[in-house]
Structure formats: structure tokens, C-alpha cells
Amino acid sequence: MIQLLDVAYRYPGEREWAIRETSLAVKAGELVGIRGANESGKTTLCLVAAGLAPRVLGGELRGSVELAGLSAILFDNPETQLSGLCRTVYEEVAFGPCNLGLARQEVHLRTAAALERMGIGQLAGKSPERLSAGQTQLVVLAGLMALQPDALILDEPVSRLDPDGADVIAGVLLGLADSGKAVLLAEHDEALLSLCGRVVEL
């Protein structure tokens, strides 16, 4: 689902490479972690794996990146992923499926299932602008799950969550892998990384 071969990337206008000669593969049903200190390139690797760098961000990419199927990424700052167009959390989670051109009933089923899986059904009628940082993280991830991507790339998905929220994410990650999704996880949390079949050090 995700394959990086001898990948190196540097941002526009930068002389130094943000990541160098990195290879990894995440197959269907695999949960693979990325561990590294701050500024080690974890976020950059996620952006490259998602196809956003250099296609959206610019810069220079060496090596090859292959993505099979639909992929989705959770940024380390989830507030930047809110659409800014939706009045309620329900609409926010439904935003992605609606843009896939799905039938209304399918959009509803996906949205309701994602809200329930993330344990945030009680937030459905709330304004996305009135959420805590942790709630925003859960809502954005619910929106990605409603897309039903083949591969999911997560950059520190529990950074704004309390222990209960982190437990929800742990269960979700295992469920995604069990359902055949390819999951790439960049994380500091060792408890979450312990769920991974493999961990890549940066």
C-alpha cells in the first residue's frame, strides 16, 4: 500500500535534506511505527508517504514513492485540517464522504459509524470551532475514517489526548490493521508504538 525506496527530501529553499535515503514499506493489514527525536524527520516522512511532498509543498524529492489505493493523513496539528465550512461536527465528519460523490445514505452510514468508533457521537451537533484540542484530534480522525481509505498515515495522533482518548486511538489502530488497512504511525508514545509490528528509527 505504501512503499518508499531510498527516499530523500528537502523543503523549498533549503540546502539541507530533511530526510535522507530512507526506505520502508507498509502492506495491507500492517501497523508500522516511526520513532525519532524532534526534528528527526518524522513529520516530513509522513508528508512524503502521503504524496504531499513535493506535489503540494514543493521542494525536491529523490528516490521513489508508491501509493496503492486511497490514502489519508492526520497532521500533527489537526486544527489545520478542519474545513472551516461546517456548522456541526457531524457535517465536518461527513465532508470528505460527500466530496467522494457518495449517495446520501452511504454518507450517513459512514459518518455515524466513524463518530461511534471514535466515541464522539455526543459531539455530533457541536460546532467544530468550540472543540478542545483533543476533541478536534478525534473529529479529524473520524473524518478520515469516514473516507474508508486503504492507507492511513498518522502524525502523533495522541499528542493532544488524555489517557482515555489515547486508549480509543489504540483500539482504532488495531482495528484498522485487522480490517486490512495499511497504517503508518509517527509517534513518541512508546505504549502506542508497542502496538506496531515494526518500528522504523529515524
C-alpha positions in Angstrom: 0.0 0.0 0.0 2.8 2.4 0.9 6.4 1.9 -0.3 9.3 4.3 -0.1 12.6 3.4 -1.7 15.8 5.3 -0.9 13.8 8.5 -0.4 15.4 11.8 0.3 13.5 15.1 0.6 14.3 18.8 1.2 11.9 21.7 1.5 11.8 24.6 -0.9 14.7 27.0 -0.4 16.6 24.7 2.0 20.1 23.4 1.4 19.9 20.5 4.0 17.9 17.4 3.4 15.0 16.9 5.9 15.2 13.1 5.4 17.9 11.1 3.7 17.9 7.7 1.9 15.0 6.2 3.8 13.2 3.1 2.7 10.1 1.4 4.2 7.0 -0.5 3.1 3.7 -0.8 4.8 1.5 -3.6 3.4 -2.2 -4.1 3.8 -3.0 -5.2 7.4 0.3 -3.8 8.8 0.8 -1.2 11.5 4.3 0.3 11.2 5.7 2.9 13.5 8.2 5.7 13.1 10.2 6.7 16.1 12.6 9.6 16.4 13.5 12.7 18.3 12.0 16.1 17.4 13.3 17.4 14.1 14.4 13.9 13.1 12.1 14.0 10.0 9.0 12.0 11.2 6.5 14.6 10.0 8.4 15.1 6.7 8.4 11.3 6.2 4.6 11.3 6.7 4.1 14.1 4.2 6.3 12.3 1.6 4.4 9.0 2.3 1.1 10.7 1.8 2.2 12.2 -1.5 2.0 15.8 -0.3 5.7 16.5 -0.6 6.8 17.7 -3.1 3.5 17.6 -5.0 1.8 20.2 -2.8 4.6 21.6 -0.7 7.3 21.9 -3.5 10.9 21.1 -2.7 13.0 18.2 -4.1 12.4 14.5 -3.8 14.8 11.7 -4.6 14.0 8.0 -4.7 10.6 6.6 -5.3 7.2 6.7 -3.5 4.4 4.3 -4.4 0.9 4.5 -3.0 -1.8 2.0 -3.9 -5.4 2.9 -3.3 -6.9 5.8 -1.4 -4.6 7.2 1.4 -5.4 9.8 4.1 -3.1 11.7 6.6 -3.7 13.1 10.0 -1.4 16.1 10.6 0.3 16.7 13.9 -1.8 19.9 14.2 -5.3 18.7 13.5 -6.9 22.2 13.7 -5.4 22.9 10.2 -7.5 20.0 8.8 -10.9 21.4 9.8 -12.7 22.5 6.7 -13.9 25.8 8.2 -17.1 25.3 6.2 -19.2 23.1 8.5 -21.6 24.2 11.3 -21.5 20.9 13.2 -19.1 18.1 13.9 -21.5 15.7 12.0 -21.1 17.8 8.9 -17.4 18.0 9.4 -17.0 14.2 9.5 -19.4 13.9 6.5 -17.5 16.5 4.5 -15.0 14.0 3.0 -17.5 11.3 2.0 -19.8 14.0 0.5 -16.9 15.1 -1.7 -16.4 11.5 -2.9 -19.8 11.8 -4.5 -21.4 9.0 -2.5 -25.1 8.5 -2.1 -26.7 10.4 0.9 -27.4 7.1 2.8 -23.9 5.9 2.4 -22.5 9.2 3.7 -24.8 8.9 6.7 -23.8 5.4 7.4 -20.1 6.2 7.2 -20.4 9.3 9.3 -22.4 7.7 12.0 -20.0 4.7 12.1 -17.0 6.9 12.4 -18.4 9.0 15.2 -19.4 5.9 17.1 -16.0 4.3 16.6 -14.2 7.3 17.9 -16.6 7.6 20.8 -17.6 11.1 19.9 -21.3 10.7 18.9 -22.2 13.2 21.6 -20.3 15.9 19.8 -22.3 15.5 16.5 -24.3 18.7 16.9 -21.5 20.8 18.3 -19.6 23.5 16.4 -16.2 22.4 15.3 -14.9 25.8 16.4 -15.9 25.1 20.0 -13.9 21.9 20.5 -10.9 21.2 22.7 -7.7 20.3 21.1 -8.2 16.6 21.9 -11.7 16.6 20.6 -10.5 18.2 17.4 -8.0 15.4 17.0 -10.7 12.8 17.4 -13.1 14.6 15.0 -10.5 14.9 12.3 -9.5 11.3 12.6 -13.2 10.3 12.4 -13.4 12.3 9.2 -10.5 10.4 7.7 -12.0 7.1 8.8 -15.3 8.0 7.1 -13.4 8.2 3.8 -12.5 4.5 4.3 -9.0 4.9 2.9 -6.8 1.9 2.1 -3.9 3.5 3.9 -3.8 5.9 6.8 -0.8 8.0 7.8 -0.9 9.4 11.4 1.5 12.0 12.7 1.3 11.9 16.6 -2.4 11.1 16.8 -2.5 11.2 20.7 -0.4 14.3 21.2 -3.5 16.3 22.5 -5.4 13.5 24.1 -5.9 12.3 27.7 -5.2 8.6 28.6 -8.8 7.7 27.8 -8.6 9.3 24.4 -5.3 7.6 23.8 -6.9 4.2 24.6 -9.5 4.9 22.0 -6.9 5.6 19.4 -5.0 2.4 20.3 -8.1 0.4 19.7 -8.8 2.2 16.4 -5.3 1.5 15.1 -5.6 -2.2 15.9 -9.0 -2.3 14.3 -7.8 -0.6 11.2 -4.9 -3.1 10.8 -7.2 -6.0 11.5 -9.5 -4.8 8.7 -6.7 -4.9 6.2 -5.7 -1.2 6.2 -2.1 -0.1 5.9 -1.3 2.2 8.9 1.9 4.3 9.2 2.3 5.9 12.7 4.8 8.6 13.6 4.8 8.8 17.4 6.7 9.5 20.6 4.3 7.5 22.8 6.0 4.2 23.5 2.8 2.5 24.5 1.3 3.2 21.1 4.4 2.2 19.3 4.4 -1.1 21.1 1.3 -2.0 19.1 3.2 -1.8 15.9 4.5 -4.9 14.1 7.6 -2.9 13.1 9.2 0.4 14.2 11.5 2.4 11.9 14.1 4.5 13.7 14.9 8.0 12.3 
